[in-house]
Structure formats: structure tokens, C-alpha cells
Amino acid sequence: MKTIKTDVLVCGGGCAGSAAALASARSGVKTLLIERAGFAGGIITAVGLPYFDGLIDKPTGRFVVRGIALEFLRELGLAKPDAKRIDDLPAHLITKYWGSVNIPNTDEFKLLMDGLIRRHSEHLSVLYHSLVCDVETKGGLITAVIVANKDGLVRIEARQVIDSTGDADVANWAGAPSEKNPEMMPLTMHFRIGNVTPNKEMYPAAKQALVDAHKAGKMPEFYGPGLIFAFAKDEAYIHATRIAGDATDAADLTRCEMQGRQDAWTIFREWKEKVPAFKDSYLISTGPYIGIRDTRRILGVERLTVEDLQTCRRHDDAVATGCWFLDLHPRKTSDKPFTGSAYQPLPYDISYRTLIPQKVGNLLVAGRCHSATHLASSSSRVTVTAMALGEAAGVAAALACETKAEVATLDGRKIREILSRRDAGPFTDAR
Ligand SMILES: Cc1cc2nc3c(=O)[nH]c(=O)nc-3n(C[C@H](O)[C@H](O)[C@H](O)COP(=O)(O)OP(=O)(O)OC[C@H]3O[C@@H](n4cnc5c(N)ncnc54)[C@H](O)[C@@H]3O)c2cc1C
């Protein structure tokens, strides 16, 4: 089997992994990013989601994350170098009600990531179309990660590994304890419909068409109408599909993907037939992948809880700031996208130790599968928070290589210092 050696291996090039790989390479250590898709960006590019949530503290409008997340917006020409508040961003890309910012073109994010990876090529390389599928361990350390790609099975030996697969695949295979909620949030297939002529009557009519289709047994569950015009005035972006399943089970994930695609086409056909605004429309695309909200989360050496959010518990080793509301999606048909209190916390600390799994010394887990309770992670899972956690993991993995330590034994306060020097937070307290 072919063997590749690197200092830091980042598994999964989504929100967390993209930031982790860049942060590690910037520290001057040899970094390799592995991504199963033919592009980086995760939910943004693989599912088509344009939202940068977790950037803005809704009540005050100030940014609670800067660093690489803000750099992405700058590189896309959407934020000025000194942007610090919601009003420093283009008004048409802001939804003040949610404290949300959306990028105008998700495909451009693929190009941005390719460009940034090339710009860091002295220390960073990437293998797309490569699926992490197993690990080798010895004495509580990962000695190799196995990847399947066009070369066949490839062994990658890394000093430090970052699991940013969203599903804690690497942590799970390495024997680190993790949990899955029995009621995991549903998956959603996003899709886009072109040549729509929007009007006010469209929303109730679109909703009624979904209710009728659901009653007629054409669509098991939905949220609706989940109809947004984020990209163009005549282009609908829809997040109305809702499929309960376990995305860590290959057969169930396949079932969900097929159901999501079928539901997307059902919704499109129902609207085209019954809602005049969609009479001349056409379905542009689904996916490319179904969106996965919720699977494994590691049981790390520290765990973010709802009480931490509610009491704004401070951590000396905070490496990121969260701010999104408790955004828990129901598995069944409902009017609202979320269920529960939708509690809006004040900006809160996320400790470095929520990235450290138990039992594996040279592994960090960043992104939605970091260590948090089910409810707390409904806030910390959003895109920009995931980027901040990824940046922290990248800095930490590089520091571990430089100091010949393992990531699990590093003092999070040192990582915080480096992040602060890079203007990457945490920014829990107002500045
Ligand atoms: C339908 C949906 C809607 C959402 N809406 C919003 C929203 O409006 N705003 C918001 O901020 N957040 C939203 N979220 C949440 C947010 O997008 C995710 O929680 C966030 O992307 C987490 O980042 P991540 O890096 O952990 O995962 P991802 O961005 O999903 O990245 C994981 C990456 O790992 C790769 N990967 C996975 N397994 C492997 C493997 N074995 N080998 C190699 N590569 C692998 C994937 O291809 C992917 O690129 C939504 C999520 C979903 C599913």
C-alpha cells in the first residue's frame, strides 16, 4: 500500500477542515487535507448552503468571530479588512432577523478554497476525491489513516490528526467514545428552481401544495414552504425537505439521499402544476449531497452544555466564541424550521478541551462533532463557529508538531494566545 507522510492530516475539508488546514499550514508545518468530494467547502459547496451563521451577535450586531471565517468573506469581496459589525457588510446580504449573512454564490467558494490551498502550497496540499475509511492505532495514538481514492488504498502517517468529517468518523474508528442522540435532527436536500415569477400569493399557495402532497402520501415529511430567494430574484432556493435517518449508516444514508431527491422533485412538480409563480420554472439542481445536521459527537475531556451557554461560563482555554440560538430541527412535518425554546445565548466561550477526544492522544475533533450535548451543539454546529473551531484545531496541531507534544496534552491557553495574535479570537467579551 502506498504511504504518504505529513505533519498534520486534516480529514474532511468542510467549514472546520478548510480553516484547520489553512491555520496549520500558516504555522509552517507540512499539512495534508483529505476531502471525499471534488472540492472543499463542506456544507457550503457540497450542499449549497450560503449562510455564514455564528458570525454576528444578533442583539449587538458585533462580530464574535474574525480570523479565517472573516478572511473568507474578505476574499470573496464581501467584507472590508476592518469590518467588525453587521453594518460593515453589504446590506443586501444580511438578514437582521436571524443575525445572518449569506454569500451570493456558493460555487465561487470552491474556487476560493482551491486558490487559498494553492497560495499555501509550500506547506499545504490536498487530495480531493479521497475518502477516509479506516485508521491504524497503537498505544493510544493514531499511527496511520487509511484513505480510499483512485490510487487504491493509501496509508497516511501523520504526527497529529484533525477529524473534521462532521461525523467524527476518525475518532470513532480510533476508539474515542462518542454519542448519537436517539432523535437525531433530520437531513435536508437543498435544491434550486429557476425562472420563478415571485409574488405575495405564492407563499400560502406553495405551503398549501405541500400540505396537500403530504396528505396524499406523496411526501413523508416536510417543513414549509422553506422558500428563499437568496441568489437571484427569480431563483428559489428551497430547504423544505426533511428526512429522518442515521447518516453514519451507509444504507440509511443512501435511503435518505434518494428520499431527499424524490421529495425535491415532488415539491418542484407540485408547485409547477399548482402555484402560478412556478408555471414556467425548471429545477436547476439538487444537492450535490444531502445535508447532514446531526450524527456522532465525541465525548471529549470537556463538554459544552446548555448551562454553559446560559451562564456564559468562562474558560481560560477558550478558543472560539459561539452565539447562535438553540437551533434544533424537528424530524416531523412542522411550520417552523426549529423546535424547542430557540433560546438566544449571549456570546459564549468554547473550551479547547471540547476538541480533545478521550483515549486518543494525537487527535483533535473540530466542527459539528466536537464535544457538546445535543442541545448545546444545536448552537455550536453553525458554519462560522465550525470555522473558528477548525482554525483553533489547526493552530493546536501545528503547535504540537513544533513542540514535539501531542495535541491532547497542550495547554489551551497557549493556543488562545496564538489565535489572539492572528486576530482570530475568541471574542466573547465586547471589544
Ligand atoms: C440542511 C442543513 C442546513 C443548515 N443550515 C444552516 C444555516 O442556515 N446556517 C448555518 O450556519 N449552519 C447551517 N447548518 C449547519 C452547518 O452547516 C454545519 O453544522 C457545519 O457545516 C458544520 O461544519 P463541519 O465542518 O463540521 O461539517 P461540514 O461543513 O459538513 O464538513 C464536513 C466535510 O467532511 C467531508 N467528509 C465527511 N466524511 C468524510 C470522510 N470519511 N472522508 C473524507 N471526507 C469526509 C465532507 O465531504 C465535508 O466536506 C445546516 C446544516 C444542514 C445539514
The ligand as an SDF file (V2000), in Angstrom:
LIG
                    3D

 53 58  0  0  0  0  0  0  0  0999 V2000
  -29.5430   21.0780    5.6910 C   0  0  0  0  0  0  0  0  0  0  0  0
  -28.6930   21.9000    6.5890 C   0  0  0  0  0  0  0  0  0  0  0  0
  -28.9570   23.2440    6.7650 C   0  0  0  0  0  0  0  0  0  0  0  0
  -28.1680   24.0040    7.5940 C   0  0  0  0  0  0  0  0  0  0  0  0
  -28.4200   25.3340    7.7150 N   0  0  0  0  0  0  0  0  0  0  0  0
  -27.5110   26.1240    8.3160 C   0  0  0  0  0  0  0  0  0  0  0  0
  -27.6200   27.5420    8.2530 C   0  0  0  0  0  0  0  0  0  0  0  0
  -28.5590   28.0880    7.6890 O   0  0  0  0  0  0  0  0  0  0  0  0
  -26.6210   28.2610    8.8330 N   0  0  0  0  0  0  0  0  0  0  0  0
  -25.5370   27.6810    9.4370 C   0  0  0  0  0  0  0  0  0  0  0  0
  -24.6300   28.3750    9.8660 O   0  0  0  0  0  0  0  0  0  0  0  0
  -25.4480   26.3520    9.5560 N   0  0  0  0  0  0  0  0  0  0  0  0
  -26.3890   25.5640    8.9890 C   0  0  0  0  0  0  0  0  0  0  0  0
  -26.2670   24.2130    9.0580 N   0  0  0  0  0  0  0  0  0  0  0  0
  -25.2300   23.6250    9.9430 C   0  0  0  0  0  0  0  0  0  0  0  0
  -23.8250   23.7160    9.3940 C   0  0  0  0  0  0  0  0  0  0  0  0
  -23.8490   23.7880    8.0210 O   0  0  0  0  0  0  0  0  0  0  0  0
  -22.9400   22.5390    9.7960 C   0  0  0  0  0  0  0  0  0  0  0  0
  -23.1500   22.1390   11.0990 O   0  0  0  0  0  0  0  0  0  0  0  0
  -21.4760   22.9450    9.5470 C   0  0  0  0  0  0  0  0  0  0  0  0
  -21.2550   22.8600    8.1670 O   0  0  0  0  0  0  0  0  0  0  0  0
  -20.5220   22.0940   10.3120 C   0  0  0  0  0  0  0  0  0  0  0  0
  -19.2370   22.1900    9.7450 O   0  0  0  0  0  0  0  0  0  0  0  0
  -18.3280   20.9110    9.6460 P   0  0  0  0  0  0  0  0  0  0  0  0
  -17.0270   21.3580    9.1100 O   0  0  0  0  0  0  0  0  0  0  0  0
  -18.3810   20.1770   10.9320 O   0  0  0  0  0  0  0  0  0  0  0  0
  -19.0750   19.9700    8.5960 O   0  0  0  0  0  0  0  0  0  0  0  0
  -19.1730   20.1080    7.0080 P   0  0  0  0  0  0  0  0  0  0  0  0
  -19.1720   21.5300    6.5860 O   0  0  0  0  0  0  0  0  0  0  0  0
  -20.3400   19.2620    6.6240 O   0  0  0  0  0  0  0  0  0  0  0  0
  -17.8290   19.4320    6.5050 O   0  0  0  0  0  0  0  0  0  0  0  0
  -17.5350   18.0590    6.6080 C   0  0  0  0  0  0  0  0  0  0  0  0
  -16.6290   17.6950    5.4390 C   0  0  0  0  0  0  0  0  0  0  0  0
  -16.0680   16.4000    5.6320 O   0  0  0  0  0  0  0  0  0  0  0  0
  -16.1600   15.6580    4.4210 C   0  0  0  0  0  0  0  0  0  0  0  0
  -16.1740   14.2530    4.8130 N   0  0  0  0  0  0  0  0  0  0  0  0
  -17.0910   13.6280    5.5780 C   0  0  0  0  0  0  0  0  0  0  0  0
  -16.7240   12.3580    5.8010 N   0  0  0  0  0  0  0  0  0  0  0  0
  -15.5410   12.1750    5.1670 C   0  0  0  0  0  0  0  0  0  0  0  0
  -14.6530   11.0710    5.0420 C   0  0  0  0  0  0  0  0  0  0  0  0
  -14.9100    9.8970    5.6470 N   0  0  0  0  0  0  0  0  0  0  0  0
  -13.5280   11.2270    4.3090 N   0  0  0  0  0  0  0  0  0  0  0  0
  -13.2540   12.4170    3.6900 C   0  0  0  0  0  0  0  0  0  0  0  0
  -14.0610   13.4990    3.7850 N   0  0  0  0  0  0  0  0  0  0  0  0
  -15.1870   13.3770    4.5250 C   0  0  0  0  0  0  0  0  0  0  0  0
  -17.4370   16.1480    3.7810 C   0  0  0  0  0  0  0  0  0  0  0  0
  -17.4620   15.9090    2.3990 O   0  0  0  0  0  0  0  0  0  0  0  0
  -17.3910   17.6430    4.1200 C   0  0  0  0  0  0  0  0  0  0  0  0
  -16.6770   18.3830    3.1610 O   0  0  0  0  0  0  0  0  0  0  0  0
  -27.0810   23.4080    8.2710 C   0  0  0  0  0  0  0  0  0  0  0  0
  -26.8140   22.0570    8.1050 C   0  0  0  0  0  0  0  0  0  0  0  0
  -27.6140   21.3140    7.2820 C   0  0  0  0  0  0  0  0  0  0  0  0
  -27.2930   19.8800    7.0980 C   0  0  0  0  0  0  0  0  0  0  0  0
  1  2  1  0
  2  3  1  0
  2 52  2  0
  3  4  2  0
  4  5  1  0
  4 50  1  0
  5  6  2  0
  6  7  1  0
  6 13  1  0
  7  8  2  0
  7  9  1  0
  9 10  1  0
 10 11  2  0
 10 12  1  0
 12 13  2  0
 13 14  1  0
 14 15  1  0
 14 50  1  0
 15 16  1  0
 16 17  1  0
 16 18  1  0
 18 19  1  0
 18 20  1  0
 20 21  1  0
 20 22  1  0
 22 23  1  0
 23 24  1  0
 24 25  2  0
 24 26  1  0
 24 27  1  0
 27 28  1  0
 28 29  2  0
 28 30  1  0
 28 31  1  0
 31 32  1  0
 32 33  1  0
 33 34  1  0
 33 48  1  0
 34 35  1  0
 35 36  1  0
 35 46  1  0
 36 37  1  0
 36 45  1  0
 37 38  2  0
 38 39  1  0
 39 40  1  0
 39 45  2  0
 40 41  1  0
 40 42  2  0
 42 43  1  0
 43 44  2  0
 44 45  1  0
 46 47  1  0
 46 48  1  0
 48 49  1  0
 50 51  2  0
 51 52  1  0
 52 53  1  0
M  END
$$$$
